[in-house]
Amino acid sequence: MIKRTVEISTPGCYLHTRDAQLVIEKNGAKVGSVPIEDLGVLILDGPQLLITSSVMRCLAEQNVSVIFTDDKHLPSSLTIPFSAHSIQTKVLNSQIGISVPVKKRLWSQVVSAKIANQARSLDLCGKDGTALKEIANRVKSGDSENLEAYAAKIYWRKLFGDDFRRDRYAGDHNMLLNYGYAIIRAATARAIVGTGLHPGLGINHKNQYNPFPLADDLVEPLRPFVDVRVNSIIAKMRPDTDDPEREIVLDKETKADLLRLLADDCSYDDRTLPMLVALGYYVATVKQVMMGEAAKPLIPIFA
């Protein structure tokens, strides 16, 4: 079953549980409910929402990622449960003991897939992705030549123009990218926990203040899916190419468009699957690599 991604942003709502349902009330009246077992990602957008500890416990039991937003309505924190995976200790020991050569090989495969998906992203957006296709085939162990960064310079210029700069604090295209990336990151963290892996043990990201470096590693090849969606949204906001300064807004409709990413189809191992489903399989193959059961992961690509 495809898990749902739900955002709650109406001020003054009270969230509690009843009969295994997440119940949303306002001013003492019920305004909605959803079975907690159907949820994959829950986004709580606003400081005036009240949520009970019972809700958080039930969400954890169902492996639901919960995102809280800041005063700009952008994701600021993520909570995921400790895994109840039956062989978590065995999996964790394998993850801790992964050798440096395996880490480097795994990272090069992730980077190569990211650049290949960026090339396809450009093609889908009517740009020329030929250069990136060639770069994707040249990634060496551990990405020793830092082709990820080299490809990014080409990619962003082709996708959004020479003046665009990837800046997580900017209020232009970056605002939409940040929101979309946070959704995919939360779903990736959820999939990691579901396999018994620990999101705090990365293969390349090592920031000591980052609790989810493995999620940041594995989400890299999936970012281009967000980029294509953002490019489409921008085109709708700015249908007139003579009006490049028209304001870009992260409104309710735009958020809903980005939230649908997890239900969109992608290609996985020659099958067409919803992104959220493919994510689970992808992370499972990463675990197989870490446990010495496979040589490389299977990574979602554009359908």
C-alpha positions as CSV (number, residue, x, y, z in Angstrom):
1,M,0.0,0.0,0.0
2,I,1.3,3.5,-0.9
3,K,1.7,5.5,2.3
4,R,0.2,9.0,2.4
5,T,2.0,12.3,2.8
6,V,-0.2,14.8,4.8
7,E,0.3,18.4,5.7
8,I,-1.7,20.1,8.4
9,S,-1.4,23.9,8.4
10,T,-4.7,25.3,9.7
11,P,-4.0,27.4,12.9
12,G,-5.7,26.3,16.1
13,C,-6.0,22.6,15.2
14,Y,-5.8,19.9,17.9
15,L,-4.4,16.5,16.9
16,H,-5.2,13.4,18.9
17,T,-5.9,9.7,18.4
18,R,-9.1,7.8,18.5
19,D,-9.6,4.2,17.2
20,A,-6.2,4.1,15.5
21,Q,-7.1,7.3,13.6
22,L,-5.3,10.7,13.6
23,V,-8.1,13.0,14.5
24,I,-7.9,16.8,13.7
25,E,-10.2,19.1,15.6
26,K,-10.7,22.8,15.7
27,N,-12.8,24.8,18.2
28,G,-14.1,21.5,19.5
29,A,-15.4,20.2,16.1
30,K,-13.8,17.4,14.1
31,V,-12.5,18.7,10.7
32,G,-10.8,15.5,9.5
33,S,-9.2,12.2,10.3
34,V,-6.9,9.6,8.7
35,P,-5.8,6.1,9.7
36,I,-2.4,6.4,11.2
37,E,-1.3,3.2,9.5
38,D,-1.9,4.9,6.1
39,L,0.6,7.7,6.9
40,G,4.2,7.8,5.6
41,V,5.1,11.4,6.2
42,L,3.2,14.0,8.3
43,I,4.1,17.7,8.0
44,L,3.0,20.0,10.8
45,D,3.2,23.6,9.5
46,G,2.5,26.2,12.1
47,P,3.2,27.1,15.7
48,Q,-0.5,27.1,16.7
49,L,-1.0,23.3,16.3
50,L,-1.5,21.1,19.4
51,I,-0.4,17.5,19.2
52,T,-0.7,14.9,22.0
53,S,2.1,12.5,23.1
54,S,-0.2,9.7,22.2
55,V,-0.2,10.8,18.6
56,M,3.6,10.9,18.5
57,R,3.8,7.4,20.0
58,C,1.3,6.0,17.5
59,L,3.2,7.7,14.6
60,A,6.4,6.2,15.8
61,E,4.9,2.7,16.1
62,Q,3.8,3.0,12.4
63,N,7.2,4.3,11.3
64,V,5.8,7.7,10.2
65,S,8.3,10.6,9.6
66,V,7.1,13.8,11.2
67,I,8.3,17.2,9.8
68,F,8.0,20.4,11.7
69,T,8.3,23.8,9.9
70,D,9.8,27.1,10.8
71,D,8.3,30.6,10.6
72,K,8.9,30.7,6.9
73,H,6.9,27.5,6.5
74,L,10.0,25.6,5.4
75,P,10.9,22.2,7.0
76,S,13.1,22.8,10.1
77,S,13.2,19.4,11.9
78,L,12.4,15.8,11.3
79,T,11.5,13.0,13.8
80,I,11.7,9.3,13.0
81,P,11.3,6.3,15.3
82,F,13.9,3.9,16.6
83,S,13.6,0.8,14.4
84,A,11.8,-2.3,15.6
85,H,13.5,-4.3,12.9
86,S,13.9,-7.9,14.1
87,I,17.6,-8.2,13.2
88,Q,18.6,-4.6,13.9
89,T,21.7,-5.5,15.9
90,K,23.1,-7.7,13.1
91,V,22.3,-5.0,10.5
92,L,23.8,-2.2,12.7
93,N,27.0,-4.2,13.2
94,S,27.4,-4.7,9.5
95,Q,26.8,-1.0,8.9
96,I,29.4,0.0,11.5
97,G,31.9,-2.5,10.1
98,I,31.6,-1.5,6.5
99,S,35.0,-1.2,5.0
100,V,36.4,2.0,3.4
101,P,36.6,0.5,-0.1
102,V,33.0,-0.6,0.1
103,K,32.0,2.9,1.3
104,K,33.9,4.5,-1.6
105,R,32.4,2.1,-4.1
106,L,28.9,2.7,-2.8
107,W,29.3,6.5,-2.8
108,S,30.6,6.5,-6.4
109,Q,27.5,4.5,-7.4
110,V,25.3,7.0,-5.7
111,V,27.0,9.9,-7.3
112,S,27.0,8.3,-10.8
113,A,23.2,7.7,-10.5
114,K,22.7,11.3,-9.3
115,I,24.5,12.7,-12.3
116,A,22.7,10.4,-14.7
117,N,19.3,11.4,-13.2
118,Q,20.4,15.1,-13.5
119,A,21.1,14.4,-17.2
120,R,17.6,12.9,-17.6
121,S,16.2,15.8,-15.7
122,L,17.6,18.3,-18.2
123,D,16.2,16.2,-21.1
124,L,12.8,16.2,-19.5
125,C,13.0,20.0,-19.1
126,G,13.9,20.6,-22.7
127,K,17.6,21.1,-22.0
128,D,20.7,19.2,-23.3
129,G,21.8,16.6,-20.8
130,T,24.5,15.1,-23.1
131,A,27.5,16.4,-21.1
132,L,26.2,15.0,-17.8
133,K,25.6,11.6,-19.3
134,E,29.3,11.4,-20.2
135,I,30.3,12.7,-16.7
136,A,28.1,10.0,-15.0
137,N,30.2,7.3,-16.6
138,R,33.5,8.7,-15.4
139,V,32.8,8.7,-11.6
140,K,35.6,6.8,-9.8
141,S,35.7,5.1,-6.4
142,G,34.7,7.6,-3.7
143,D,34.2,10.3,-6.4
144,S,37.9,11.1,-6.0
145,E,37.7,13.7,-8.8
146,N,34.7,15.4,-7.2
147,L,32.7,15.1,-10.4
148,E,29.5,15.6,-8.4
149,A,30.4,19.3,-7.8
150,Y,31.7,19.7,-11.4
151,A,28.4,18.3,-12.8
152,A,26.4,20.5,-10.4
153,K,27.9,23.7,-11.9
154,I,26.9,22.6,-15.4
155,Y,23.5,21.3,-14.3
156,W,22.2,24.3,-12.4
157,R,23.3,26.7,-15.2
158,K,21.5,24.7,-17.8
159,L,18.4,24.1,-15.7
160,F,17.7,27.5,-14.3
161,G,20.1,29.9,-16.1
162,D,23.5,31.5,-15.6
163,D,22.3,33.7,-12.7
164,F,20.9,30.8,-10.5
165,R,22.8,29.8,-7.4
166,R,21.9,26.9,-5.2
167,D,21.4,28.6,-1.8
168,R,19.3,27.0,0.8
169,Y,18.5,30.3,2.4
170,A,17.4,32.2,-0.8
171,G,13.8,32.9,-1.4
172,D,13.6,32.1,-5.1
173,H,13.6,28.7,-6.8
174,N,15.6,27.5,-3.8
175,M,12.6,27.8,-1.5
176,L,10.6,25.3,-3.6
177,L,13.7,23.0,-3.9
178,N,14.2,23.1,-0.1
179,Y,10.6,22.0,0.5
180,G,10.7,19.2,-2.1
181,Y,14.1,18.0,-0.9
182,A,12.9,17.9,2.7
183,I,9.9,15.7,1.7
184,I,12.2,13.2,-0.1
185,R,14.7,13.3,2.7
186,A,12.1,12.5,5.3
187,A,10.8,9.5,3.2
188,T,14.4,8.3,2.8
189,A,15.0,8.5,6.5
190,R,11.8,6.5,7.1
191,A,12.9,3.8,4.6
192,I,16.4,3.6,6.3
193,V,14.9,3.0,9.7
194,G,12.5,0.5,8.3
195,T,15.4,-1.7,7.0
196,G,17.2,-1.7,10.3
197,L,19.9,0.6,9.2
198,H,20.9,3.6,11.4
199,P,20.4,7.0,9.7
200,G,23.2,8.5,11.8
201,L,25.9,6.4,10.1
202,G,26.6,7.9,6.7
203,I,28.9,6.7,3.9
204,N,30.0,10.2,2.8
205,H,28.2,12.9,4.8
206,K,30.0,13.3,8.2
207,N,28.8,16.5,9.8
208,Q,28.7,15.8,13.6
209,Y,25.7,18.1,14.0
210,N,23.6,16.2,11.4
211,P,21.5,13.3,12.8
212,F,20.7,11.9,9.4
213,P,23.9,11.7,7.3
214,L,22.9,8.4,5.7
215,A,19.6,9.9,4.5
216,D,21.5,12.8,3.0
217,D,23.8,10.3,1.2
218,L,21.0,8.2,-0.2
219,V,18.7,11.0,-1.2
220,E,21.2,12.5,-3.6
221,P,20.1,10.6,-6.8
222,L,16.5,11.5,-6.0
223,R,16.9,15.2,-5.9
224,P,16.5,15.6,-9.7
225,F,12.9,14.3,-9.3
226,V,12.3,17.4,-7.2
227,D,14.1,19.6,-9.7
228,V,11.9,18.6,-12.6
229,R,8.8,19.3,-10.5
230,V,10.1,22.7,-9.4
231,N,10.9,23.6,-13.0
232,S,7.3,22.7,-14.0
233,I,5.9,24.8,-11.1
234,I,8.1,27.8,-12.1
235,A,6.9,27.6,-15.7
236,K,3.3,27.8,-14.4
237,M,4.1,30.8,-12.2
238,R,6.0,32.5,-15.0
239,P,4.2,31.6,-18.2
240,D,5.5,34.8,-19.8
241,T,9.2,34.6,-20.4
242,D,9.3,38.4,-20.5
243,D,8.4,38.5,-16.8
244,P,11.3,36.7,-15.1
245,E,10.9,38.7,-11.9
246,R,7.4,37.5,-11.1
247,E,7.3,36.4,-7.5
248,I,7.8,32.8,-6.7
249,V,5.6,31.7,-3.8
250,L,5.3,28.5,-1.7
251,D,1.6,28.5,-1.4
252,K,-0.9,25.7,-0.5
253,E,-1.2,24.6,-4.2
254,T,2.5,24.5,-4.7
255,K,3.0,22.5,-1.5
256,A,0.4,20.0,-2.7
257,D,2.1,19.7,-6.0
258,L,5.4,18.9,-4.3
259,L,3.8,16.5,-1.8
260,R,2.6,14.4,-4.7
261,L,6.2,13.5,-5.6
262,L,6.2,10.5,-3.4
263,A,3.2,9.0,-5.2
264,D,4.6,9.7,-8.6
265,D,5.9,6.8,-10.7
266,C,9.6,6.2,-11.3
267,S,11.5,3.3,-12.9
268,Y,13.0,0.8,-10.6
269,D,14.8,-2.4,-11.7
270,D,12.8,-2.2,-15.0
271,R,9.5,-1.8,-13.1
272,T,7.3,1.2,-12.8
273,L,6.7,1.9,-9.1
274,P,5.5,4.9,-6.9
275,M,8.5,6.7,-5.6
276,L,7.7,5.9,-1.9
277,V,7.6,2.2,-2.8
278,A,10.8,2.3,-4.8
279,L,12.5,4.1,-2.0
280,G,12.0,1.1,0.3
281,Y,13.5,-1.3,-2.2
282,Y,16.4,1.1,-2.9
283,V,17.4,1.3,0.7
284,A,17.0,-2.4,1.1
285,T,19.6,-3.0,-1.6
286,V,21.9,-0.5,0.1
287,K,21.7,-2.6,3.2
288,Q,22.5,-5.7,1.1
289,V,25.7,-4.0,-0.1
290,M,26.6,-3.1,3.5
291,M,26.1,-6.7,4.6
292,G,28.1,-8.1,1.7
293,E,25.1,-9.6,0.0
294,A,25.2,-7.5,-3.2
295,A,27.8,-5.6,-5.2
296,K,25.7,-2.4,-5.9
297,P,22.4,-0.8,-5.0
298,L,19.5,-0.5,-7.3
299,I,18.6,3.2,-7.6
300,P,15.3,4.7,-8.8
301,I,15.5,6.6,-12.2
302,F,13.0,8.6,-14.2
303,A,10.2,6.5,-15.7
